[in-house]
Amino acid sequence: MLFETLKIKDIKTDLGKWVKMVRKKQNLSQDQLAEILNMSRITIQNLEGGKNITIDTLLKVFRHFDALEKFNDFVQEEIKNNSYKSLY
């Protein structure tokens, strides 16, 4: 793993797999999830297929599957741990 590089494509693929997995755990079709989130089935299909999506789409999906707070906690922790005091 030392010489392997994490690729954006791989992350998008993994996110798509995760969305599909949690959607199916809730016994939702792509159509049903799309309707709940007020988006098209094609958007859900693209997300699950690892294609380009908007951050808004991803955040709505995170919120629906109760992952938004965990994601936000990660972001806040990164901000906190990497903050630099102003030089001014």
Backbone as CSV, one residue per row, in Angstrom:
resi,resn,N_x,N_y,N_z,CA_x,CA_y,CA_z,C_x,C_y,C_z
1,MET,0.821,-1.197,0.000,0.000,0.000,0.000,0.864,1.260,0.000
2,LEU,2.138,1.122,0.291,3.026,2.257,0.372,3.053,3.058,-0.923
3,PHE,3.020,2.389,-2.074,3.132,3.081,-3.347,1.792,3.290,-4.039
4,GLU,0.724,2.785,-3.439,-0.593,2.976,-4.028,-1.114,4.370,-3.689
5,THR,-1.815,4.948,-4.623,-2.392,6.260,-4.428,-3.905,6.133,-4.434
6,LEU,-4.526,6.741,-3.458,-5.977,6.760,-3.398,-6.497,7.642,-4.525
7,LYS,-7.385,7.099,-5.304,-7.905,7.829,-6.455,-9.322,8.299,-6.179
8,ILE,-9.653,9.466,-6.704,-10.993,10.021,-6.543,-12.029,9.057,-7.097
9,LYS,-11.725,8.438,-8.212,-12.642,7.473,-8.819,-12.988,6.356,-7.839
10,ASP,-11.981,5.883,-7.105,-12.202,4.809,-6.137,-13.109,5.265,-4.992
11,ILE,-12.927,6.488,-4.549,-13.772,7.029,-3.479,-15.211,7.163,-3.969
12,LYS,-15.393,7.662,-5.189,-16.747,7.785,-5.740,-17.399,6.416,-5.876
13,THR,-16.640,5.427,-6.274,-17.157,4.061,-6.380,-17.566,3.537,-5.005
14,ASP,-16.711,3.753,-4.020,-17.015,3.296,-2.661,-18.227,4.021,-2.078
15,LEU,-18.336,5.319,-2.315,-19.518,6.056,-1.863,-20.781,5.489,-2.501
16,GLY,-20.704,5.182,-3.783,-21.840,4.595,-4.479,-22.236,3.254,-3.890
17,LYS,-21.243,2.437,-3.580,-21.521,1.139,-2.957,-22.178,1.324,-1.595
18,TRP,-21.696,2.290,-0.831,-22.256,2.545,0.493,-23.714,2.998,0.380
19,VAL,-23.981,3.933,-0.527,-25.354,4.418,-0.700,-26.277,3.270,-1.085
20,LYS,-25.851,2.471,-2.024,-26.674,1.332,-2.458,-26.925,0.374,-1.298
21,MET,-25.895,0.116,-0.502,-26.026,-0.805,0.618,-27.037,-0.292,1.646
22,VAL,-26.892,0.969,2.052,-27.799,1.486,3.081,-29.205,1.695,2.533
23,ARG,-29.311,2.027,1.253,-30.636,2.152,0.625,-31.356,0.809,0.667
24,LYS,-30.645,-0.242,0.303,-31.253,-1.574,0.289,-31.581,-2.050,1.709
25,LYS,-30.751,-1.686,2.689,-31.045,-2.044,4.082,-32.366,-1.434,4.536
26,GLN,-32.692,-0.284,3.981,-33.957,0.377,4.318,-35.080,-0.054,3.371
27,ASN,-34.799,-1.044,2.546,-35.784,-1.562,1.579,-36.366,-0.465,0.698
28,LEU,-35.482,0.409,0.213,-35.893,1.495,-0.672,-35.388,1.226,-2.081
29,SER,-36.220,1.519,-3.046,-35.778,1.485,-4.436,-35.085,2.817,-4.740
30,GLN,-34.414,2.881,-5.859,-33.814,4.155,-6.274,-34.901,5.200,-6.455
31,ASP,-36.030,4.799,-7.028,-37.152,5.723,-7.222,-37.657,6.268,-5.892
32,GLN,-37.797,5.394,-4.903,-38.305,5.824,-3.603,-37.341,6.789,-2.919
33,LEU,-36.050,6.469,-2.945,-35.065,7.357,-2.340,-35.048,8.697,-3.053
34,ALA,-35.110,8.657,-4.361,-35.121,9.898,-5.138,-36.327,10.761,-4.751
35,GLU,-37.476,10.141,-4.593,-38.679,10.895,-4.233,-38.541,11.493,-2.830
36,ILE,-38.037,10.716,-1.893,-37.835,11.206,-0.529,-36.912,12.417,-0.519
37,LEU,-35.858,12.364,-1.333,-34.845,13.428,-1.358,-35.154,14.526,-2.362
38,ASN,-36.277,14.388,-3.056,-36.692,15.382,-4.050,-35.634,15.555,-5.146
39,MET,-35.221,14.414,-5.690,-34.284,14.428,-6.809,-34.676,13.311,-7.771
40,SER,-34.003,13.219,-8.865,-34.373,12.220,-9.870,-33.732,10.862,-9.567
41,ARG,-34.358,9.829,-10.108,-33.792,8.484,-9.985,-32.436,8.428,-10.667
42,ILE,-32.283,9.162,-11.756,-31.000,9.194,-12.483,-29.891,9.725,-11.572
43,THR,-30.211,10.700,-10.735,-29.216,11.235,-9.797,-28.765,10.152,-8.828
44,ILE,-29.720,9.385,-8.302,-29.384,8.286,-7.385,-28.592,7.216,-8.132
45,GLN,-29.023,6.920,-9.350,-28.323,5.924,-10.172,-26.882,6.361,-10.424
46,ASN,-26.684,7.628,-10.741,-25.333,8.141,-10.983,-24.482,8.075,-9.720
47,LEU,-25.071,8.430,-8.588,-24.344,8.362,-7.326,-23.906,6.932,-7.032
48,GLU,-24.836,6.008,-7.160,-24.512,4.605,-6.883,-23.533,4.034,-7.904
49,GLY,-23.499,4.607,-9.091,-22.586,4.146,-10.127,-21.217,4.802,-10.071
50,GLY,-21.010,5.665,-9.081,-19.710,6.316,-8.932,-19.457,7.426,-9.930
51,LYS,-20.532,7.955,-10.485,-20.384,9.055,-11.442,-20.391,10.384,-10.705
52,ASN,-20.093,11.453,-11.432,-20.025,12.783,-10.824,-21.374,13.189,-10.248
53,ILE,-21.325,13.709,-9.034,-22.503,14.217,-8.355,-22.145,15.529,-7.686
54,THR,-23.153,16.247,-7.241,-22.881,17.504,-6.540,-22.694,17.232,-5.056
55,ILE,-22.043,18.159,-4.392,-21.876,18.052,-2.946,-23.247,18.117,-2.271
56,ASP,-24.178,18.908,-2.826,-25.520,18.987,-2.257,-26.194,17.622,-2.263
57,THR,-26.063,16.898,-3.355,-26.647,15.557,-3.438,-26.051,14.654,-2.367
58,LEU,-24.752,14.668,-2.258,-24.082,13.822,-1.283,-24.506,14.177,0.142
59,LEU,-24.587,15.462,0.448,-24.970,15.882,1.794,-26.415,15.512,2.112
60,LYS,-27.299,15.615,1.133,-28.698,15.198,1.338,-28.775,13.706,1.625
61,VAL,-28.000,12.925,0.908,-27.976,11.478,1.136,-27.389,11.181,2.514
62,PHE,-26.304,11.841,2.872,-25.723,11.663,4.211,-26.765,11.968,5.285
63,ARG,-27.489,13.076,5.103,-28.497,13.464,6.098,-29.580,12.395,6.200
64,HIS,-30.063,11.921,5.068,-31.128,10.916,5.075,-30.693,9.644,5.803
65,PHE,-29.460,9.238,5.602,-28.970,7.994,6.201,-28.228,8.232,7.523
66,ASP,-28.494,9.369,8.154,-27.928,9.708,9.470,-26.410,9.657,9.502
67,ALA,-25.768,10.088,8.434,-24.310,10.129,8.383,-23.787,11.564,8.304
68,LEU,-24.694,12.533,8.216,-24.263,13.922,8.049,-23.543,14.438,9.289
69,GLU,-24.061,14.121,10.460,-23.427,14.599,11.690,-22.020,14.017,11.840
70,LYS,-21.870,12.748,11.529,-20.549,12.109,11.612,-19.570,12.760,10.630
71,PHE,-20.045,13.052,9.423,-19.209,13.720,8.427,-18.830,15.114,8.910
72,ASN,-19.815,15.848,9.449,-19.547,17.194,9.941,-18.578,17.158,11.123
73,ASP,-18.723,16.169,11.995,-17.783,16.027,13.119,-16.361,15.846,12.607
74,PHE,-16.206,15.035,11.566,-14.880,14.841,10.973,-14.321,16.170,10.453
75,VAL,-15.149,16.922,9.726,-14.707,18.202,9.165,-14.327,19.169,10.285
76,GLN,-15.179,19.272,11.302,-14.897,20.176,12.420,-13.610,19.788,13.150
77,GLU,-13.402,18.502,13.328,-12.188,18.030,13.996,-10.946,18.376,13.171
78,GLU,-11.049,18.214,11.856,-9.925,18.572,10.985,-9.628,20.065,11.063
79,ILE,-10.669,20.873,11.091,-10.483,22.326,11.204,-9.802,22.654,12.530
80,LYS,-10.296,22.054,13.580,-9.751,22.301,14.919,-8.289,21.878,15.005
81,ASN,-7.969,20.704,14.495,-6.616,20.171,14.608,-5.616,20.819,13.672
82,ASN,-6.104,21.502,12.669,-5.193,22.103,11.690,-5.280,23.614,11.636
83,SER,-5.858,24.191,12.668,-5.986,25.659,12.715,-4.641,26.275,13.073
84,TYR,-4.403,27.390,12.484,-3.203,28.152,12.785,-3.629,29.511,13.299
85,LYS,-2.926,29.959,14.315,-3.231,31.279,14.845,-2.763,32.320,13.849
86,SER,-3.513,33.372,13.776,-3.185,34.457,12.875,-1.857,35.090,13.272
87,LEU,-1.118,35.491,12.283,0.151,36.179,12.542,-0.062,37.674,12.750
88,TYR,-1.301,38.120,12.606,-1.588,39.551,12.700,-2.264,39.897,13.995
